[in-house]
Amino acid sequence: MKKYAFVFSNLKGYRFRFSCTMVATVLNGFLALLPTVIIGYIVDNVLYNKQGLSQSARIDRLWFYIMVFVGITLATTTIRFINREVCYFTAQHVAVGIRSKLYAKLQTLDFAFYTQNASGELISQLSTDVNVIHDFFGNILYVFVRDCSMLVFTFVVLATNSWLVTLMLLVFLPVIVILALILYRATRMLHRRLRDKFSEINSYVNENLGAYRVVKAFAREDYEIERLDRESSEYRDMAVDNTKKRLNYATPIHIVSEFMRIFSLCACGIMIIAYPQTGLTVGSLTVFTSLVLTIAARVRELSVVISQFQQFGVSVHKVTDLYDSVPDIDNGGQIESTMGKVRKIEFRDVTLILDGHMILDHVSFKIHAGETVAIMGPTGAGKTILISMLLRLYDPSCGQILVNNVDIRNMDLNELRKMIALSTQDVFLFSDTIDGNIAYSNPDMPFEDVKQFAECAQAADFIEKLSEGYDTIIGERGVGLSGGQRQRIALARAVAKNSSIIILDDTTSAVDMETESLILKELAKITNKIKIIVAQRITSVVDADKILVIENGRITEEGTHDELVALGGYYTSIYNISQQGSAEVV
C-alpha cells in the first residue's frame, strides 16, 4: 500500500474535486438507468394503457415522459462531460507531479546507480509507466467506478421489478467473479514481463543510436536490424500470449453475461404468460432485458479494466522503486555554507574496494592552493577514479579525503561540487548553442566573459569561423564538431565555472601539440586555483608543480619533472618514448 500511497499523494490540490467527480460518477450511473425504467413505464401505462386513460391523456403523458427522458439525457451527458474533463486535468496533474519527482530523484542518485540501471529502463519509467498512471486517473478509475455503481443500481432496479428473477440472476455472478479473479492472476506476471521486455528494447535502441558511428564504421547495420527484429518479435509473441490469455477468460465472462440476458427473457416471459399473479408485465420484461444488456456491457468493460489494473500495478511498482532508490553516496550536509577559497586538498591513506577488487591502495598526497598537480599512469591504474572520488562519485572504503582539513563526507554535496570544475576526455555537449554550452554553469553569464573563456581554451578562432558563431547549434553530443573542438568547448565550460579546483582529465588528448601548448600557457595564468591534470603526454605535465604516478592503484612515484626523470621508473620510460618520437619527427 505504501507504493500506491506515493502515487495517490500526487492528487494534492485535486483531491476534493476528484472525489466529487467520483461521487458524481456514481450518481450519473443511477441517472443513466432511469430512461430504461421510464421506457418500461411508458410500455405499461401509455402503450398498453393499464390505467385505462383516454387517448389525449395517454398522448400528454407520453410527451411528459419524453421530456423527462430528454432532461435526464441532457443531465447525464453534462455530468459525464464535466467528470471526464476533471479526470483528464487530474491525470495530467498527477503525471506531471510524478514525472517531476522522478526526474528530481534521478538528479540525486549517484554514479553506482547509473552503472547498475539501463538508460532505457529509466526512460520507460519516466514515460511509459507515468503514462499508464495518467490513463488510470484519466479513464480507468472513472470506468471502474461507473461500471460498478451501474451494476449495483441495476440489480436494485431489477429487484424492485421482481426479486425472484433478480435472485436467479445473482447465481451467475459468482461464476463471473471467479473468472475475473482467474483472469487477474493469469495476466499479472505477463504484464510485468511485457513491461520488462519493452524496457530492454528501449535500452537497445538508446544504446544503438549512441553508437551509430561504430555501427556504420563496422558496416553492421544488417546485424543491428536483425537484432532489433528478434527483440521485437519476442515482445510481439509475449503480447499475443497475453491477449490470448485475456481472451480465454474474457470470452467466457461475455458468454455468461449473455446467458443472463437469455435467462431473464425466458424467466420473465414464462412468468408473464403462466403466472400473471406475479405482477410481471410487458414493461417489466422490457426493463429486465434492457438492464441485463447493461449488465453484460458493464461486465465486458470490467474484464478489460481488470487487465488495465494489472498494468497500473506494474507501473506503480516500477515508478515507486525508482522513487525509493537511495544513493550509496549520502549527503553529509553538516557543513552547508561555502568554505571560500580552497587552501588545501589531502588524500589521507585512501583505499577503495569495488566489487571485491582493490582499485586504490592506501593513497596519500596533498595539494595546496595555487599548485598544479599532474597524475600519470598506465591505463586502468585508477587515475580517473581517483579524481572521481574528489567529487564523491565514490567514497573511500577506508581513509579520508579532506578539503581545508574537513572530510568531504561531512560537506554538502552541492557545495562540494560547486568548488570543482571538471573537463573530461569523453566530452558531452548539450543540444544547444556554443554560447549556452560554455555558459552552462551560469546562463546569465555576459557574452564578453564567454568569449574570454573560449579564448583561454583556444576555441575562439574556430567558433568565430562558424556561420552563426557562438549562436551555432552544435547538435546532440556535439555532432558536427571534431573531437578537438568538442574538447576545447568543454574546457571553456569548465574554466567558466570559476571554481576553486579545476580538474582536467585528458582534456587535450584530441588536440594537436601546438594547440595544447597554447592551452597550457593560458591555464598557467590562472594562479589562484588548484589544478589537477590527468594526462598521458609528457608535454601536458612537464610544468606541473608535482607529478604523481599511479600504478596498480598505488602512488609509485612523486615529484617534479626533473626529479621523476632521474628516478628511472615509469615516468622516465614515458619521457624516453616521447623523446624518441620527437627525434623521429625531426
N, C-alpha and C positions, 0 to 999 in steps of 0.2 A: 504493500500500500504506500510505502514511503516513495517509491518511484513514481506512482501516479500523483502523489501529493505535489511533487515538483511541477508536473505538467499543469495541474489544476491551479497551482499558485499563480500562474501567469494570467488567470482571469481577473486579477486585481484591476479594479476600475470598471469592469464589465460584469461583475458578479450579479448585481441586483437586476440589471436589465436582461441578462442571460437567464436568470432564474424566472423572471417574469415571462420571458419568452417560452420557457418550458411549460409553465403553468398555462399560458395562452394556447400552447400546442395541445395540451390535454383538453382544454375547453373546446378548442376547434375540432378535436376528434369527436366530441359529443355532438356538436352542432352539425358536423358532416353527416351524421346518421339521421337527423331529423327529416330531411327530404324523403328518405325511404319510408319513414313512419307516416309522413303526410300522404305519400302515394297510396299506402295501404288504407288510410282513412278515406281518401277520395274514392278508391275502388268500392269500399263497403257502403259509404254513406252518400256518395254522389252518383256513381255509375250504377251500382246495384240498388241504391235507394232503400237501405234497410230502415230508415226512419220515416219513409212514406212522404217525403217532401214534394212540393209542387215543382213543376218544371222550372219556373222562374227562380224559385228558391234554390234549386239544385245548381242552376247556372250561376246565381250570385255566390253561392258557397264555393263553387269551382273557381271563380275568379278570386275569391278571398284566399283560398289555399294556394293559388298560383302566385299571388302577390307575396304571401308568406314565404313560399318556395324561393321566389326571386330575392327577397330580403335576406333569407338565410344564405343563399348562394353568394350574394354580394358581401355579406359579413364574413363568411368563411374565406372567401378569396382575399379580402382585405387583410384579415388576420394572418393568413398564410403568407402574403407578400411581406408584411411587416416582420413576421417571425423569421423568414428566410433572410431578410435584409440584416436583421440584428445578428443572426447566426453567422452570416458572411463577415460582417465587420468584427465580430468577436473572434472568429477564426483567424482573421488577419492580425488582430492584436496579439493573440496567443502565439502565432507563428513568429511574428517579429520579436516578441519578448524572448522566446526560447532560442531563436537563432542568434540574437544579440548576446544572450548569456553564454551560449556555447562558444561563440567566437571570442568573447572576453575570457572564457576559461582557457581556450587554446593559447591565448597570449601569456597565460601564467604557467603553462606546463613547460617542463624542462626538456633538455636535449634527449634524455633517455626515452621519454615518451614518444618522441617523433621517430626514433630509431626502431621502436617496437610496434608502431602503428602505421599501416599503409596510408598514403595520402588519399587514395581512392575511397577507403573506408571513412575517413574523416569528412570528405566531400559528401558522401552519401548521408552521413548523419546530419549535416547542415542543410542538405537539400531534400533528398528523398524522404527521410524519416520525419523531418519537420513538415513536409507537405502532407504526409499521411496523418499527422496530428492535426494539421489545418483542416483536412477533409473530415476528420472526426467531429470537430466542433462546428464545422460549416454545414455538414449534411448528415453524417452517420447518426450522431446522437439525436438530432431532430427526427429523423425517420424512425429510430428505435422508440422514442417517447411517443410519437404519433401513432405508430402501429400498435404498441402495447396498450395505450389508452383506448384506441378504437376497438381492439379485441375485447377489453373488459366491458366497455359500454355496449358493444354488440351483444354479448351474452346477457347483459342486464335487460336490454330491449327484447331479446328473444324470450327471456324468462317471463316477462310481463305478458307476452302473447300466448306462450304455452310452456309452463315449467317442465312438463313431461317430455316434450320433444327436445327442449334445451338440455335436459338431463341426459337424454340419449346421445345428443351430440357431444357432450362432455367426455363420453367414453373414448372419442377419437383423440382427445388432447394428450393423454399420456403417451400415445404412440408418436405423436408429433414431437413432444418434448424429448423423448428418448432418442429419436432420430436426430434432433437438433444437437443434443449433447454429444452423440457419437460423431457427428459432423465436426463439432468444435474440437474434439480431441484428435480426430483424424488429420485435420489440417494445421494443427498447432505447430508441429515440427517442420512441416513443409514450408510454411510461411517464413520461418527462421532460415531454412536452407536457401530459399529463393532470395531472401534479403542478403545473405552472405555471398551467394554467387554473384548477385548484381554488384556488390562492392568489389569483388575480385575483378570483374570486367571493368569497372570504373578505374580501379588501380592500374590495370594493364594498359588501358587507353591513355591514362595520365602519364604513365612511365614511357610509353611508346612515343607520345607527342614530344616529350622532353628529350628523347634520344633520336630524333628524326635524322640528324646528321650522321650518326653511326649507322643507322639502318640503310641510308642511301649510299654511304661510303662502302658498305659491305654488300650492297645490292641484295638485301634480304627482305624486300617488300613482299614478295610472294609468301615467304615463310611467316611474316608477321600477319598477313591477311588470313592465311590458313589457321594460324594460332587463334586469332580472334574468332574466326568462324567456328572453331572447335569449342571455345568457351561459350559462344552464343548458342551453339547447338545444345550444349549441356543445360544452359539456362532454359532454352525452349522446352526440352524434354521434361525438366522439373516443373515448369509452368503447366505443361499439358497434363502431367501426372496429378498436379494439384487440382486442376479443373475437373479431371475425371473423377477424382475422389469426391469433390464437392457435388458434382452432378449425381454420383452414385447414391448420395444421401438426400440431395435436394429434390431429385425426381420422385422418390417415394413420399417425401413430405408433400409434394404437389399432388400426387395421386390420392393420398389420404384426404387432403383438403377437398379435392373434387368429389370423393366419395361422400364427404359430409354434405355437399350440395345435393347429390342424388338422393341420399338418405332423407334429407329434410323434405325434399319434394315428395318422395314416396310416403313418408310418415304423415305429413300434413294432408296429402291427397286422400289417404285412406281414412284419416280421422274426419275430414270434411264429408266424405261420402258415406262411410259406415258408422261413424259415431258423431252425429251432429250435436249430441248433448255436450260434447267437449267445448263447444263455443267457438271452434276454429272457423274462420271464414275465408273467402277467396282473398280478401285483403290481407289476412294473416299469412296466407300462402305466399302472396306477393312479397310481404315483408321478409318472411323466412328465406325465400330463395335469393332475394337481393342481399340480405345480410350475410348469408352463408357465402355468397360470392365475395363480399367484403372480407370475410374471414380468410377465404382462400388467397385473396390478393395480399392481405397483410402477412399471412404465414409465408408466402413465397418471398416477399420482401425481407422478412426477418431471417430467412435462411441465407440470404445474401449478406445481410448485416452481420450475421454471425462470423462469416469469413472476413468481413472488414474489421470486426472487433479483434480478430486474431492479428491482422496486420497492424492495427493500432497498438496492441500489446507488445508486439515485437519491436516496433519503432520506439515505444516509450522506454523499453529496457535499453535499447541502443543509445538513445539520447541521454538517459539518466546515467548510464555507465560512463559516458564521456563527461557529463557534468560532475560526477562524483570522483573523477580521477584526481589523484593527489600527487603533486610533483615530488620527486625524490629530494630535490633541492628546495628546502623551505626558506621562506623569507624571514631572516633573523629579526630585522626591523628594530633592534634595540637602539641603534644609532640611526636616526632618521634625517637629521639635518646634514647638509653638505659639510665636508671637512676642509673646504677651502683648497689651497694648493697641496698636492700630494708631495710630501717630503721624502718618503722612503717606501719601498716595497721590499718585503722579505719573505722568501720561501724558507721555512724552518723545518728541516727534516721531513719533507713531504713525501709520502708514499701513496700510490694509487693502485688499487687492485680492481680490475673489471672482469667479471665472469671467470674468476679464479686465476686470471693472468696478471702478473706483475707488469704494470705499464711504466710507473715511475718508482724508483727505488732510493728512498732517503735523499731527496734532492734539497740542497740548501744553497742559497745565494741572496745577495742584497743589491738593490738598485736605488741610487739616490737621485734627488731632483736634478734635472739638467743633464743626466747621463744618458748615453746611448749604449744599449746592450744588444749584442747580436747573438743569435742562437744558431748553431750549425749541428749537423749530424746526419748519418745515413737515413734513408727512407725507413719509416717505421720505428724510429728511435724514441719517439714520444714528444717531438718538438711542438706540434700543433695542439696536442692535448695539454701540454704544459701551459701554454698561453690561454687555452680554453678554461683552465682552472681559475685563472685570474678573474674571468668573467662569471665564475661559478656555474659553468656548464657541467662541471664535475666537482665534487667535494673530495678532499683528501680522505683516504682510508685511515691515515694517521698523520700527525704533523699539523702545521698551521701555515696559512698564507696571511700575512699581515700587511695592512696599509696604514702608514703612520702609527705603527705599533698596535693597531686594532685588528683582531681576527675578522676577516671579511664575512664569516658566517654570522657575525653579530651585527652586520650592517644591513641597511635596507637595500634590497636588490636593485631597485631603480636608481637609487643614489650611487651605488657602486658602479653600475653600468654607464651612468652619465659621466663618470670620471674617465671612461675608457673609449677611445675611438679605434675601431678595428677595420682593417682592409686586408682581404684575403686573396689568395691566388684564384680560387674558384669564385669569380665575380658574379653577383646577382644585381642586375639593374631593373628598375621597375618600368612598366609601360607608361612612360611619362616623358616630359621634355628633359633635355640635358640640364637645364636650369633647375627643374624640380628634383632631379636625382641628386645633384650636388648639394642643394639646399634642403635635403630630406630631414635633417635634424632640426631645422628651423625654417619652415615655409615662408616666414616673413623676412627672410634674410635679404638685405639690399643687393641689387644686381651687381653693383660695383664689387661687393665682397665676393660674390660668386665668381666673377671674372678673376679676382685676385687669387682665389684658391685654385682655380683652373690653371692659372699661370704657374703656381707653385708646383702643380702636378704635371707640368709640361703638356697640358691638354688644350690650352687656349688656341694654339695655332691651327690644329685640325678642326676644332669646333667652329672657329670663325670661317673656315673654308666650306662648311656645310651650307646648303641652300638656305636654311632657316636659322642658322647659327645656334644660339643657346635655346631657341624655341623648337628645335628639331625633336620630333617624337622618335625615340630610338627603338621602340618596339620591345616586346616581351623578352626578358633576359638579355637585352642589349643587342638583339639581332640587327644586323646592318652595320655593325662596327667590328673592327678587328679585335683580336684578343688584347693587344697592347693598348688600344684606345679605350676599351672597357676597363682595363686595369687602371688607367690614368684617371678616368672619371670616378672610379671607386676610391682611388687615393685622394682625389679632391674632396669627395664626400666625407672621408674620414678626417681630413685636416680641417674641413669646415665645421666639424662638430665642436672644435675648440675645447677638447678635453685635456685633462692633466696628463693622461697617459695615451700615447699613440702606439698601437701595435700593427706592424706591417708583416703579414705572413706571406712571404714570397710574392710580394705585390708587384715587383718589377720583373718577374720571370719571363713575361711575354714582350718586353720592350727591348730595343737594341741597347748596346753598351753605351753609346753616346747619350741617348735619352736618359738612361739610368743614371749616368754621371751627373747630368743636369738636375735630375730629381733629387739626388742625394745632396747636392750642393744647396738646393733650396731648403731641404729638410734640416740641413746643418744650421741654417739661420734661425731655426726655432730652438732657442736656448733655454727656455723656462719650463720645458716639459720633459717627462720621462719617455724615451723612445726605445721600443723593443723591436728588433728586426730579426725575423726568421728568414734565412736565405741559404742558397746553395752556392752562389757565386762569391768568390773572394772579393771582387770589386764592391759588393754590397756591404761588406762587413769590415773592410780594411781600416776604416777610420773610426770604428766604434771604440768607445772608452773601455769596454770589456767584451770579450767574446767567450761564450760558453759552448763547449762541445758536449753533446749528449749522445751516448751510445748505450743501447740496451736499457734505456730508462735511467741511466746514471750519468752524472756530470763527470766526465773523464779528463777534461782539460778546461782551464780557466785562465784568462789573461788578455793582454793586448795582442795585436797582430804580431809584433816582433817577438814577444815572449813565446807565443804558440809556435811560430815558425822554428824557433830554436829548440823546442821540445822534441821534435822528430816524431810526432804522433799523427793522429788522423788529420789534424789541420794542416800539418806540413805536407802530407801526401796530396791533399786537395790543392794546396798552394803550388806544389810542383807540377801537378797536372795542368793548372791554369797557366803557369809559366811556359810549359811546353806548347800549349795551344797558342799562346801569344807569339811564340817564336815561329811556329808553323805559318801563322797568318802573315807575319812579316816576311 
